[in-house]
């Protein structure tokens, strides 16, 4: 981002009245959501490949996929809780 982009971002943040807490919370949730969606996409793609290669193991693959997706979603929800804590507690 060069100095012009950083100056523009600083000006926009100061002009809009966004506090550091809100910006930090937005970054926490945004990065967690981005990481979660990338992880889910990779997991779903790999499980589809696995079912295509071994159709007889689709029940086991589906079970492991769902367990993995639940863990990924839990991390995103924890990030949301951290963002709420950043806004209201700190």
Secondary structure, 3 states (H helix, E strand, C coil): CCHHHHHHHHHHHHHHCCCHHHHHHHHHHHHHHHHHHHHHHHHHHHHHHHHHHCHHHHHHHHHHHHHHHHHHHHHHHHHHHHHHHHHHCC
